[in-house]
Amino acid sequence: MNGITRTLAAALIAGAAMTAPAMAKDAKAAPAAPAPKLSKPVAIALQAAQKLMAAGDNAGALEKIKEAEAAPNQTPDDIYFEGQLRLNAAIALKDNAMIESTLKALLATGRVSPADQPKFLRNIGAMALQRKDYNGATQAFEQLVKIAPNDPDAIVGLAELYQAQKQTGKAIDMLGQAIAASKAAGQVPPENWYRRQLGIAYDAKLTAQIQPAAQALVAAYPNAVNWRDALIISRDSYKLDDVGSLDFMRLQAATGSLNGERDFVEYADTALGKGLPGEAKTALEDGIAKKMLTPTKPIVVELMKSATGKIPTDKASLAGLEKESRSNPKLALGTGDAYYGYGDYAKAATLYKYAVGVPTIDQSIANLRLGAALARAGDKAGATAALSLVKGGARETLAKYWMIWIGQKA
């Protein structure tokens, strides 16, 4: 998951110097409260401040604002409009510290309109990030999400702040909330939100969160890169033998997510090791066709020679094995694998069915293989029914991925 490196938090920090004042200008443009009632000394001082600001003397205006703030018996309107003018002067002077403190003071008055509160809080959070004050930024974004729970960007910002403070569980939950909020608003959540969620879970080795995040990623963005990342991560989460690995590689083949020489060579070598020369040859031919394998490379030549040499005998034995399989469930699994490897998925499914429901056969294997064969044969309903019966460990996880892939087929 090395592609997930540039966090949104970093982007916020990088853009804070420009973003914060721009957002604060929105606050400047906010409509004033109706019919303000200013005390006389405050009104006089603020009028003088406004004239100085109009003349470009913002420093002088601040002195007049201080005079207004020093007046006794301050009313709520006095405090609010003093803050508004101070904010305007601070923006003109590009004084982020004053902008931030004034925004906080204005929010504390309770007079900031609901429409402007998110702008204020974004500003406060952005400027806290600029100072690397993650706690302050987090507090601002927590308030922002509280008043704008359906704002996906705000939620993602909070997720990145949690992650920056190593609160990975909260970060993952927030990204999930952002995805849900985006969907609820009729939008398409960006791919990087899903990848970020998976990357955080994977880096932190949070097993319980890895699979849901990986499955959500391929369900939303089922491209070859995402399928490979999800399946490799899932496969690596379990201690699998060659049989288990082969099951994962079969779905990689179905999703077109085998990539590079290593993937195709491993698939072919594993299939050969399990006595499936047809599947090995298919893997090698696929790798060559996609220019992932060089046909003259020694390892490819050796594997192709081995697979090709075994295929005639293997195919010749299938008819007899198929007959025996009707009374031998264990043999039925192996013979079904052979037919699967040759691409005869319907025949493979017929043989796998002989093993389904047999107490001496691992039913997670039988139903997974049956579901995979039916899926490749185009029987979506039958495949889903079989896969839904797969319980426990890596195979149940893999069955869920198969069902996601099935759901994406026309």
Contacts in CASP RR format, 6 or more apart in sequence:
PFRMAT RR
TARGET T0000
AUTHOR 0000-0000-0000
METHOD contacts of the structure
MODEL  1
MNGITRTLAAALIAGAAMTAPAMAKDAKAAPAAPAPKLSKPVAIALQAAQ
KLMAAGDNAGALEKIKEAEAAPNQTPDDIYFEGQLRLNAAIALKDNAMIE
STLKALLATGRVSPADQPKFLRNIGAMALQRKDYNGATQAFEQLVKIAPN
DPDAIVGLAELYQAQKQTGKAIDMLGQAIAASKAAGQVPPENWYRRQLGI
AYDAKLTAQIQPAAQALVAAYPNAVNWRDALIISRDSYKLDDVGSLDFMR
LQAATGSLNGERDFVEYADTALGKGLPGEAKTALEDGIAKKMLTPTKPIV
VELMKSATGKIPTDKASLAGLEKESRSNPKLALGTGDAYYGYGDYAKAAT
LYKYAVGVPTIDQSIANLRLGAALARAGDKAGATAALSLVKGGARETLAK
YWMIWIGQKA
1 195 0 8 1.000
1 198 0 8 1.000
1 199 0 8 1.000
1 202 0 8 1.000
1 203 0 8 1.000
1 229 0 8 1.000
1 233 0 8 1.000
3 195 0 8 1.000
4 192 0 8 1.000
4 195 0 8 1.000
4 196 0 8 1.000
4 198 0 8 1.000
4 199 0 8 1.000
7 160 0 8 1.000
7 163 0 8 1.000
7 164 0 8 1.000
7 196 0 8 1.000
8 156 0 8 1.000
8 157 0 8 1.000
8 159 0 8 1.000
8 160 0 8 1.000
8 196 0 8 1.000
9 129 0 8 1.000
9 157 0 8 1.000
9 160 0 8 1.000
9 161 0 8 1.000
9 163 0 8 1.000
9 164 0 8 1.000
12 19 0 8 1.000
12 126 0 8 1.000
12 129 0 8 1.000
12 157 0 8 1.000
12 160 0 8 1.000
13 129 0 8 1.000
13 130 0 8 1.000
13 132 0 8 1.000
15 126 0 8 1.000
16 126 0 8 1.000
16 127 0 8 1.000
16 129 0 8 1.000
16 130 0 8 1.000
17 96 0 8 1.000
17 130 0 8 1.000
19 126 0 8 1.000
20 96 0 8 1.000
20 99 0 8 1.000
20 100 0 8 1.000
20 123 0 8 1.000
20 126 0 8 1.000
20 127 0 8 1.000
20 130 0 8 1.000
21 91 0 8 1.000
21 94 0 8 1.000
21 96 0 8 1.000
21 99 0 8 1.000
23 119 0 8 1.000
23 122 0 8 1.000
23 123 0 8 1.000
23 126 0 8 1.000
24 87 0 8 1.000
24 90 0 8 1.000
24 91 0 8 1.000
24 99 0 8 1.000
24 103 0 8 1.000
24 119 0 8 1.000
24 123 0 8 1.000
25 91 0 8 1.000
26 116 0 8 1.000
26 119 0 8 1.000
27 87 0 8 1.000
27 103 0 8 1.000
27 106 0 8 1.000
27 112 0 8 1.000
27 116 0 8 1.000
27 119 0 8 1.000
27 120 0 8 1.000
27 123 0 8 1.000
28 84 0 8 1.000
28 87 0 8 1.000
28 88 0 8 1.000
28 91 0 8 1.000
30 112 0 8 1.000
30 113 0 8 1.000
30 115 0 8 1.000
30 116 0 8 1.000
31 113 0 8 1.000
32 81 0 8 1.000
32 84 0 8 1.000
33 77 0 8 1.000
33 80 0 8 1.000
33 111 0 8 1.000
36 77 0 8 1.000
36 80 0 8 1.000
36 81 0 8 1.000
37 75 0 8 1.000
37 77 0 8 1.000
38 46 0 8 1.000
38 75 0 8 1.000
38 77 0 8 1.000
38 78 0 8 1.000
38 81 0 8 1.000
39 71 0 8 1.000
39 73 0 8 1.000
39 74 0 8 1.000
39 75 0 8 1.000
39 78 0 8 1.000
41 67 0 8 1.000
41 68 0 8 1.000
41 71 0 8 1.000
42 68 0 8 1.000
42 71 0 8 1.000
42 74 0 8 1.000
42 75 0 8 1.000
42 78 0 8 1.000
42 81 0 8 1.000
42 82 0 8 1.000
45 64 0 8 1.000
45 65 0 8 1.000
45 67 0 8 1.000
45 68 0 8 1.000
45 71 0 8 1.000
46 64 0 8 1.000
46 65 0 8 1.000
46 68 0 8 1.000
46 81 0 8 1.000
46 82 0 8 1.000
46 85 0 8 1.000
48 64 0 8 1.000
49 60 0 8 1.000
49 61 0 8 1.000
49 62 0 8 1.000
49 64 0 8 1.000
49 65 0 8 1.000
49 68 0 8 1.000
49 85 0 8 1.000
49 89 0 8 1.000
50 61 0 8 1.000
50 85 0 8 1.000
52 58 0 8 1.000
52 60 0 8 1.000
52 61 0 8 1.000
52 64 0 8 1.000
53 61 0 8 1.000
53 85 0 8 1.000
53 88 0 8 1.000
53 89 0 8 1.000
53 92 0 8 1.000
56 92 0 8 1.000
58 89 0 8 1.000
58 92 0 8 1.000
58 93 0 8 1.000
59 93 0 8 1.000
61 85 0 8 1.000
61 89 0 8 1.000
62 86 0 8 1.000
62 89 0 8 1.000
65 82 0 8 1.000
65 83 0 8 1.000
65 85 0 8 1.000
65 86 0 8 1.000
65 89 0 8 1.000
68 78 0 8 1.000
68 82 0 8 1.000
69 82 0 8 1.000
71 78 0 8 1.000
76 109 0 8 1.000
76 111 0 8 1.000
79 105 0 8 1.000
79 109 0 8 1.000
80 106 0 8 1.000
80 109 0 8 1.000
80 111 0 8 1.000
83 102 0 8 1.000
83 105 0 8 1.000
83 106 0 8 1.000
84 106 0 8 1.000
86 98 0 8 1.000
86 102 0 8 1.000
87 99 0 8 1.000
87 102 0 8 1.000
87 103 0 8 1.000
87 106 0 8 1.000
89 98 0 8 1.000
90 98 0 8 1.000
90 99 0 8 1.000
90 102 0 8 1.000
91 99 0 8 1.000
96 127 0 8 1.000
96 130 0 8 1.000
99 123 0 8 1.000
99 127 0 8 1.000
100 123 0 8 1.000
100 124 0 8 1.000
100 127 0 8 1.000
100 128 0 8 1.000
103 120 0 8 1.000
103 123 0 8 1.000
103 124 0 8 1.000
104 124 0 8 1.000
106 112 0 8 1.000
106 120 0 8 1.000
107 117 0 8 1.000
107 120 0 8 1.000
107 121 0 8 1.000
107 124 0 8 1.000
112 120 0 8 1.000
114 147 0 8 1.000
117 147 0 8 1.000
118 144 0 8 1.000
118 147 0 8 1.000
118 148 0 8 1.000
118 151 0 8 1.000
118 154 0 8 1.000
121 140 0 8 1.000
121 141 0 8 1.000
121 143 0 8 1.000
121 144 0 8 1.000
121 147 0 8 1.000
122 140 0 8 1.000
122 144 0 8 1.000
122 154 0 8 1.000
124 136 0 8 1.000
124 137 0 8 1.000
124 140 0 8 1.000
125 136 0 8 1.000
125 137 0 8 1.000
125 140 0 8 1.000
125 141 0 8 1.000
126 137 0 8 1.000
128 134 0 8 1.000
128 136 0 8 1.000
128 137 0 8 1.000
128 140 0 8 1.000
129 137 0 8 1.000
129 161 0 8 1.000
134 161 0 8 1.000
134 164 0 8 1.000
134 165 0 8 1.000
135 165 0 8 1.000
137 161 0 8 1.000
138 158 0 8 1.000
138 161 0 8 1.000
138 162 0 8 1.000
138 165 0 8 1.000
141 154 0 8 1.000
141 157 0 8 1.000
141 158 0 8 1.000
141 161 0 8 1.000
142 158 0 8 1.000
144 151 0 8 1.000
144 154 0 8 1.000
144 158 0 8 1.000
145 151 0 8 1.000
145 154 0 8 1.000
145 155 0 8 1.000
145 158 0 8 1.000
145 174 0 8 1.000
148 154 0 8 1.000
149 155 0 8 1.000
149 181 0 8 1.000
150 181 0 8 1.000
150 184 0 8 1.000
150 185 0 8 1.000
151 181 0 8 1.000
152 178 0 8 1.000
152 179 0 8 1.000
152 181 0 8 1.000
152 182 0 8 1.000
152 185 0 8 1.000
152 187 0 8 1.000
152 189 0 8 1.000
153 178 0 8 1.000
155 174 0 8 1.000
155 175 0 8 1.000
155 177 0 8 1.000
155 178 0 8 1.000
155 181 0 8 1.000
156 174 0 8 1.000
156 175 0 8 1.000
156 178 0 8 1.000
156 193 0 8 1.000
157 174 0 8 1.000
158 174 0 8 1.000
159 170 0 8 1.000
159 171 0 8 1.000
159 172 0 8 1.000
159 174 0 8 1.000
159 175 0 8 1.000
159 178 0 8 1.000
159 196 0 8 1.000
160 171 0 8 1.000
162 168 0 8 1.000
162 169 0 8 1.000
162 170 0 8 1.000
162 171 0 8 1.000
162 174 0 8 1.000
163 171 0 8 1.000
163 200 0 8 1.000
168 200 0 8 1.000
168 201 0 8 1.000
168 204 0 8 1.000
168 206 0 8 1.000
169 200 0 8 1.000
169 204 0 8 1.000
169 206 0 8 1.000
169 209 0 8 1.000
171 200 0 8 1.000
172 197 0 8 1.000
172 200 0 8 1.000
172 201 0 8 1.000
172 206 0 8 1.000
172 209 0 8 1.000
172 213 0 8 1.000
175 193 0 8 1.000
175 196 0 8 1.000
175 197 0 8 1.000
175 200 0 8 1.000
176 193 0 8 1.000
176 197 0 8 1.000
178 189 0 8 1.000
178 193 0 8 1.000
179 189 0 8 1.000
179 193 0 8 1.000
179 194 0 8 1.000
179 197 0 8 1.000
179 216 0 8 1.000
182 188 0 8 1.000
182 189 0 8 1.000
182 193 0 8 1.000
183 189 0 8 1.000
189 220 0 8 1.000
191 217 0 8 1.000
191 220 0 8 1.000
191 221 0 8 1.000
191 226 0 8 1.000
194 213 0 8 1.000
194 216 0 8 1.000
194 217 0 8 1.000
194 220 0 8 1.000
194 221 0 8 1.000
195 217 0 8 1.000
195 226 0 8 1.000
195 229 0 8 1.000
197 213 0 8 1.000
197 216 0 8 1.000
197 217 0 8 1.000
198 210 0 8 1.000
198 213 0 8 1.000
198 214 0 8 1.000
198 216 0 8 1.000
198 217 0 8 1.000
198 229 0 8 1.000
198 230 0 8 1.000
198 233 0 8 1.000
199 213 0 8 1.000
200 206 0 8 1.000
201 209 0 8 1.000
201 210 0 8 1.000
201 213 0 8 1.000
202 210 0 8 1.000
202 233 0 8 1.000
207 237 0 8 1.000
210 233 0 8 1.000
210 234 0 8 1.000
210 237 0 8 1.000
211 234 0 8 1.000
211 237 0 8 1.000
211 397 0 8 1.000
211 400 0 8 1.000
214 229 0 8 1.000
214 230 0 8 1.000
214 233 0 8 1.000
214 234 0 8 1.000
215 230 0 8 1.000
215 400 0 8 1.000
215 401 0 8 1.000
215 404 0 8 1.000
217 226 0 8 1.000
217 229 0 8 1.000
217 230 0 8 1.000
218 226 0 8 1.000
218 227 0 8 1.000
218 230 0 8 1.000
218 401 0 8 1.000
218 404 0 8 1.000
218 405 0 8 1.000
219 404 0 8 1.000
222 255 0 8 1.000
222 404 0 8 1.000
222 405 0 8 1.000
222 408 0 8 1.000
224 255 0 8 1.000
224 256 0 8 1.000
224 257 0 8 1.000
224 259 0 8 1.000
225 257 0 8 1.000
227 252 0 8 1.000
227 255 0 8 1.000
227 256 0 8 1.000
227 257 0 8 1.000
228 252 0 8 1.000
228 257 0 8 1.000
228 258 0 8 1.000
228 259 0 8 1.000
228 263 0 8 1.000
230 401 0 8 1.000
231 248 0 8 1.000
231 251 0 8 1.000
231 252 0 8 1.000
231 255 0 8 1.000
231 257 0 8 1.000
231 401 0 8 1.000
234 248 0 8 1.000
234 394 0 8 1.000
234 397 0 8 1.000
234 398 0 8 1.000
234 401 0 8 1.000
235 245 0 8 1.000
235 248 0 8 1.000
235 394 0 8 1.000
237 394 0 8 1.000
237 397 0 8 1.000
238 393 0 8 1.000
238 394 0 8 1.000
238 397 0 8 1.000
240 248 0 8 1.000
240 394 0 8 1.000
242 270 0 8 1.000
242 273 0 8 1.000
242 274 0 8 1.000
243 274 0 8 1.000
243 365 0 8 1.000
244 394 0 8 1.000
244 395 0 8 1.000
245 266 0 8 1.000
245 270 0 8 1.000
246 267 0 8 1.000
246 270 0 8 1.000
246 271 0 8 1.000
246 274 0 8 1.000
247 368 0 8 1.000
247 369 0 8 1.000
247 372 0 8 1.000
247 394 0 8 1.000
247 395 0 8 1.000
247 398 0 8 1.000
248 394 0 8 1.000
248 398 0 8 1.000
249 258 0 8 1.000
249 263 0 8 1.000
249 266 0 8 1.000
249 267 0 8 1.000
249 270 0 8 1.000
250 340 0 8 1.000
250 372 0 8 1.000
251 372 0 8 1.000
251 398 0 8 1.000
251 401 0 8 1.000
251 402 0 8 1.000
251 405 0 8 1.000
252 258 0 8 1.000
252 263 0 8 1.000
252 267 0 8 1.000
253 267 0 8 1.000
253 283 0 8 1.000
253 286 0 8 1.000
254 372 0 8 1.000
254 375 0 8 1.000
254 376 0 8 1.000
254 405 0 8 1.000
255 405 0 8 1.000
258 264 0 8 1.000
258 267 0 8 1.000
258 283 0 8 1.000
258 286 0 8 1.000
258 287 0 8 1.000
258 292 0 8 1.000
259 292 0 8 1.000
260 287 0 8 1.000
260 292 0 8 1.000
260 293 0 8 1.000
261 292 0 8 1.000
261 293 0 8 1.000
261 294 0 8 1.000
261 297 0 8 1.000
263 292 0 8 1.000
264 283 0 8 1.000
264 284 0 8 1.000
264 286 0 8 1.000
264 287 0 8 1.000
264 292 0 8 1.000
264 293 0 8 1.000
265 293 0 8 1.000
265 299 0 8 1.000
265 300 0 8 1.000
265 303 0 8 1.000
267 280 0 8 1.000
267 283 0 8 1.000
268 280 0 8 1.000
268 281 0 8 1.000
268 283 0 8 1.000
268 284 0 8 1.000
268 303 0 8 1.000
268 307 0 8 1.000
269 280 0 8 1.000
269 303 0 8 1.000
271 277 0 8 1.000
271 278 0 8 1.000
271 279 0 8 1.000
271 280 0 8 1.000
271 283 0 8 1.000
271 341 0 8 1.000
272 280 0 8 1.000
272 303 0 8 1.000
272 306 0 8 1.000
272 307 0 8 1.000
272 310 0 8 1.000
274 337 0 8 1.000
275 310 0 8 1.000
275 314 0 8 1.000
275 338 0 8 1.000
276 337 0 8 1.000
276 338 0 8 1.000
276 341 0 8 1.000
277 306 0 8 1.000
277 307 0 8 1.000
277 308 0 8 1.000
277 309 0 8 1.000
277 310 0 8 1.000
277 311 0 8 1.000
277 314 0 8 1.000
278 307 0 8 1.000
278 311 0 8 1.000
278 314 0 8 1.000
278 338 0 8 1.000
278 341 0 8 1.000
278 342 0 8 1.000
279 337 0 8 1.000
279 340 0 8 1.000
279 341 0 8 1.000
279 342 0 8 1.000
280 303 0 8 1.000
280 306 0 8 1.000
280 307 0 8 1.000
281 304 0 8 1.000
281 307 0 8 1.000
281 308 0 8 1.000
281 311 0 8 1.000
282 341 0 8 1.000
282 342 0 8 1.000
282 343 0 8 1.000
284 293 0 8 1.000
284 300 0 8 1.000
284 303 0 8 1.000
284 304 0 8 1.000
284 307 0 8 1.000
287 293 0 8 1.000
288 294 0 8 1.000
288 295 0 8 1.000
288 300 0 8 1.000
293 300 0 8 1.000
294 300 0 8 1.000
295 301 0 8 1.000
295 304 0 8 1.000
314 338 0 8 1.000
315 342 0 8 1.000
318 335 0 8 1.000
318 338 0 8 1.000
318 339 0 8 1.000
321 331 0 8 1.000
321 335 0 8 1.000
321 338 0 8 1.000
322 335 0 8 1.000
322 347 0 8 1.000
322 351 0 8 1.000
324 331 0 8 1.000
325 331 0 8 1.000
325 332 0 8 1.000
325 335 0 8 1.000
325 336 0 8 1.000
325 351 0 8 1.000
325 354 0 8 1.000
326 332 0 8 1.000
326 354 0 8 1.000
329 354 0 8 1.000
329 355 0 8 1.000
329 358 0 8 1.000
329 360 0 8 1.000
329 361 0 8 1.000
329 366 0 8 1.000
330 355 0 8 1.000
330 360 0 8 1.000
330 361 0 8 1.000
332 351 0 8 1.000
332 352 0 8 1.000
332 354 0 8 1.000
332 355 0 8 1.000
333 351 0 8 1.000
333 352 0 8 1.000
333 355 0 8 1.000
333 361 0 8 1.000
333 365 0 8 1.000
333 366 0 8 1.000
333 369 0 8 1.000
334 351 0 8 1.000
335 351 0 8 1.000
336 347 0 8 1.000
336 348 0 8 1.000
336 351 0 8 1.000
336 352 0 8 1.000
336 369 0 8 1.000
336 373 0 8 1.000
337 348 0 8 1.000
337 369 0 8 1.000
339 345 0 8 1.000
339 347 0 8 1.000
339 348 0 8 1.000
339 351 0 8 1.000
340 348 0 8 1.000
340 369 0 8 1.000
340 372 0 8 1.000
340 373 0 8 1.000
340 376 0 8 1.000
341 348 0 8 1.000
343 376 0 8 1.000
345 373 0 8 1.000
345 374 0 8 1.000
345 376 0 8 1.000
345 377 0 8 1.000
345 378 0 8 1.000
346 373 0 8 1.000
346 377 0 8 1.000
348 369 0 8 1.000
348 373 0 8 1.000
349 370 0 8 1.000
349 371 0 8 1.000
349 373 0 8 1.000
349 374 0 8 1.000
349 377 0 8 1.000
349 379 0 8 1.000
352 366 0 8 1.000
352 369 0 8 1.000
352 370 0 8 1.000
352 371 0 8 1.000
352 373 0 8 1.000
353 370 0 8 1.000
355 361 0 8 1.000
355 366 0 8 1.000
356 363 0 8 1.000
356 366 0 8 1.000
356 367 0 8 1.000
356 370 0 8 1.000
356 386 0 8 1.000
357 363 0 8 1.000
357 366 0 8 1.000
358 366 0 8 1.000
363 389 0 8 1.000
363 390 0 8 1.000
364 390 0 8 1.000
364 391 0 8 1.000
364 392 0 8 1.000
364 393 0 8 1.000
364 395 0 8 1.000
364 396 0 8 1.000
365 395 0 8 1.000
367 386 0 8 1.000
367 387 0 8 1.000
367 389 0 8 1.000
367 390 0 8 1.000
367 399 0 8 1.000
368 386 0 8 1.000
368 387 0 8 1.000
368 390 0 8 1.000
368 395 0 8 1.000
368 398 0 8 1.000
368 399 0 8 1.000
368 402 0 8 1.000
370 383 0 8 1.000
370 386 0 8 1.000
371 382 0 8 1.000
371 383 0 8 1.000
371 386 0 8 1.000
371 387 0 8 1.000
371 399 0 8 1.000
371 402 0 8 1.000
372 383 0 8 1.000
372 402 0 8 1.000
374 382 0 8 1.000
374 383 0 8 1.000
374 386 0 8 1.000
375 383 0 8 1.000
375 387 0 8 1.000
375 402 0 8 1.000
375 405 0 8 1.000
375 406 0 8 1.000
378 409 0 8 1.000
380 406 0 8 1.000
380 407 0 8 1.000
380 409 0 8 1.000
383 402 0 8 1.000
383 403 0 8 1.000
383 406 0 8 1.000
384 403 0 8 1.000
384 406 0 8 1.000
387 399 0 8 1.000
387 400 0 8 1.000
387 402 0 8 1.000
387 403 0 8 1.000
387 406 0 8 1.000
388 399 0 8 1.000
388 403 0 8 1.000
390 396 0 8 1.000
390 398 0 8 1.000
390 399 0 8 1.000
END
